[in-house]
Amino acid sequence: MIYLFTHENYQFTTKGLRRFRDVKPNVKVRSYKWLLGRQSLRAGVVVFTDFDRLIFDEHLKISQLAKLFAVNGVRVLNDPARVQMRYELLHNLYKTGWNPYQVWRATSFPQLPDDIFPVFLKSEGAHSAPLGGLLASQAELDDQIERIKTGGVPLHHILVTQFIDAPIREGVWQRNTHFCIGNKIFAGTPVIEDSPFVKYGSIGLATDEDHAQVIATTHDDSYDEDMKRVFAMANINYGRADYVVVNGKPVIFEINTNPTLPYLSKSKNLGFVELQNENRLRVLEAFCDLDSPNIKTKWNKKTLARISFP
């Protein structure tokens, strides 16, 4: 049995697992609230997600539970004490020369050289649009930081990110994805948008040529080894990496530990529909391969919040 734990308000991302007619993966999706209300669990694999939506006390408790599960022989995906969150990951990717862009915490009120701009502000935890669009100068950055702070936005949640522009053609951008589920790493379905801050895609924007390129790219495993190294650097073995390709190399935007799993496409392009279905089956296969016999783990929930060191 596989247990996948998420924030209680973000379990909709796993709906794709419940839409297989013939084979149902042996996965139960539960909230952290549900887990922290228990004192035992029978599982073969536990998957932790949504760390950016946890307060410190919750994060501490599930980190201690993850350690208990692992010691007891249960396989743990995404050790909560080791996973790199957005700032740490992007900072390390730049420091190691993987990403060509930098990131700063807004609380440091960074003073940046002119050649760094444009930049944008974005929440470290929320998977939402930037706050206020592109900022072309230090004065605009300072004004925007002051504006959102005055508007009631806590700065310790906000990152300043250098902008990377990589359109596939004039006015069109594509976000590529790779999934990691246990030991399986494979390309997901790209998203095409009329904005550089690609999120959900624009219906009808993709041409037949775009679809053909997307299908060819997704079937190509050229970036699998690159993405394997990125996931390993992030200490993440369940999630989806979002990236663009610049000069033949993937440039990472984020790794989402609670990604929306593939569902049936409504596209009119039959090749794209077939591709999306292939991706759904790869996800199903990865979860089926992951499944393991149950082991019972017990704990005293009253002691979980105590910090102790060996």
N, C-alpha and C positions, 0 to 999 in steps of 0.2 A: 504494500500500500504506500502511495505517495501522498504526503500532505503538503499543500502549497499555502503558505501564510501571507496574507496581504492586510493592508489597512481595511477596516470594515466598509469604507465608502468606495473602495476601488477594486471590487471583485469582478466587475463587469468585463475586465480585460481578458478573462479566461473563458468567456462564453464560447469561443471556438472549440474548446474541448468537449462541449456538450452537444455538438451538432453533427457527430458522426453516427450514422444509422447502424452500421454493421458491427463496428468494434468501439467499445467505450474504454478509454484509458482509465487505469485504476488510480484516479486522482481525486482527492477531496480538497476543495478550496475552503479554507476557514480563515477567520479574522484573528488578529493578535489578541483582541479582547477575549475571544473564545479560548485561545490557547492559555492565556494568563489566568483564566478562571479555573483551570484544571490542575491536577496534581499527578497525572500519569497520561501516557499516550502509547498506543501500539502502532508503530510505523516502521517501514523499511527505509524510506527516504523522506527527509524533510527539506523543503525549499523555502528560504526566507527572502522576502522582497520588500519594496516600499520603505526603505530605511530613511529616506528623506522626508517621510511623513510622520516619523516617530519623535516623541520627546525623549530626552536623555534617559529618564527612568525606564521607559519602555524598551529603548534600545539596549540598555544595560541588562534588563531581565532576559530578553530573548538571546542576547549574547551568551549569558550564563546557561540558558537552556540548550543552545547550540553545542556548547562544550559538553554538557551532560549527555546529549544524544550521541555525539561523536565518540565519547569515552565508552558508551554502552554498545557501540557497534552499528549505530544507525548512520546511514550516509547523509551528510549535510551538504546542501548546495547553498552557496553564498553565506559563508561564515560572517555573521553580523559584526564581529570585532575586527575583521580584516578587509572587508569590501571597501574599495576607494569610492568615496562620494564624488559628486561632479567637480568641485573645486580641486580636490586632491588629484583626481585623475587627469584633468585638463592641465593642471600645473606640471605634473610629472611627465605628461606627453610632450609638453613644450620643452621642459628641461632636458629630456633625453633626445630631443631633436626629431621626434616623430611628428608632432603638430607644428605648423609654422606660425601659429597665433598664440597670444598670451591671455591670461585671465587674472583678475585682481578682485579682492573683496572690497565692496563699496565702503565698508567701515574704515578702510585704510585711507580713504579719500586720495586715491592715486593721482600723482602729478606726472603726466605722460608726455613724451616727446611728440612733436607734430607728426612724424611719420608713422605713429601707431594708429592714428585716427583714419577712418571712423571706428567708433566703438558703440556698444549698446548695453543696456542694463537688462538683466533677466533674473528671475527668482531661481535660486539654487535648487529648490525642491519642486516647485510647481512646474508642470510640463505645459507652459502657456507661452503666449507671444511676448516679445520684449516689451519693456515699459518705455514707451515714448519714441520708438524708432531709432534710426541711426543718428549718432552725435558726432559732429564734424570737427570739434575743437575742445580744448580744455575748458573754455568758458561755458560751452553748451553742456559738457559733462558735469561741471560743478553746479550749474543751474538745475539740471535734471535731478541730481542727487538731492539737492536742497528741496526741490519741488515734491519729490515722492516722499521724503522724510516729513515735510510739512503736511502732506496729504495723509499721513498715518501709516506709511509702509515701513516696517522695521528694517533698518539697513543690514542687520546681520544675516538676513535671508537673501541679499542681493549681490550679484556678481557683475563686474564690469568686464566685458569680453570684446576682444579685438575682432573686427568683422572680416570674414573671408568671403569673397564673392566668386562663385564658380558656376555661372550659368551654363546650361547645355546648348543654348542658343539665345538670341536676343529676347529678353523678357521672360525666359523660362528656366526654372531651376529643378533639379532632381535630387532627392535625398535617397541614398542607398542604405540598405540594412543588412545586418548579419545576425542570425540567432545563435545562441549557445545554450544547449540543453544537455547538461552533464558533459559527456565526451563528444557530443555531436555539435559541429559547427557548420553552418550552411547559410547561403544567401537567402534573404527574404525578398519580398516584393518591393521594388522602389516606388516612391511617391513623386509625382510631377505636379508642380505648383507654379503660379504666376507671381510668387513672392520668394525672395531669398530665404525667408524664415519658413521653410517648408514644414507643414504639419499634417494636414489631412488630404491634400491634393485638390485639384480643381477638375470637376467633372467636365469631360469633353475637350480638355486642353491637349491631351496627348494625341499625336498623330499616329497613323499606321506605322510610320518609320520609328517613332518613339517606342511603340509597343514592341516592334521587332528588336530594337536595341535592348529594351528592358528584358525581353525573353532570353536573348543571347547572353546578356551580362549575368543574369541570374543562374543560367545553366553553366556558366564559366566559373571554375573554382580557383581562379587566379589569386583572389584575395583571401582565401581560406587560411593560409598559413600566417599572413599578416594579422588577420583578425584573431587567430588563435593566440598570438603573442600579446595582442592588446587585452584580450580577456584575461590572460594569465597575469599581466601587469596589474590589472584592476582587481585581481583576486575574486573574479566573478565567474561562476560556472552555470548561472541561469540568467538570461537577459537578452536584450537586443541592442546592438551597437548601431548608431545612426552616423552616417558619414557621407562626404563627397569625395570624388577622386580629383586630385590636383597633380598634374604632371605624372600621371600613372601611379600615384600612391594615395591610399585612403587617408583622409584627414578626418579625425574623429570629432563629432559634436557632443555625444553623450553615450552612456550605456544605461538603458532603462531596465531596472531589475524587475519591473512588473509590466512587461510589454503587452499590448493588445495582440492576442494570438490570431493567426489568419482565419478568415471566414470566407464564405462563398462570395465571389465578386459579382457585381451587377453590370460590369462592363459589357459593351456590345462587341468588343474584340474577343473572338473565341479563343485565340491563342493566349491572351492575357487571363481569361477565365480558367483555362486549363492550367496555366502556370500557378495561379492562386490555389487551385485545388491540389496541385503537386506539393505546394508548400504546406498546406494543411496536413497532407498525408505524411510529410517529413516530420512535422511536429508530433503527430500521433505516434509515428514509429520511434521517435526519440524518447517519448514518455514511456512507451511500452518496453523499450530496452532498458530504461532506467529503473523500472519497478523491481523491488526486492522483498524478501520475506519479512514479516513484521517482527519487531523486537519491542518488548515493553520497557518503557523508561518511567521511573517514578521520581518525584521531587517534592520538596516542601515549598510551596509558593510564598510562604511568609518570609523565607530567607533569601529570596531571589534578588532583592534590591541591595543586598549588602555587598560592598566591594571588598574583595580579598585577593591577596597575591600569594603565589606559591613561595 
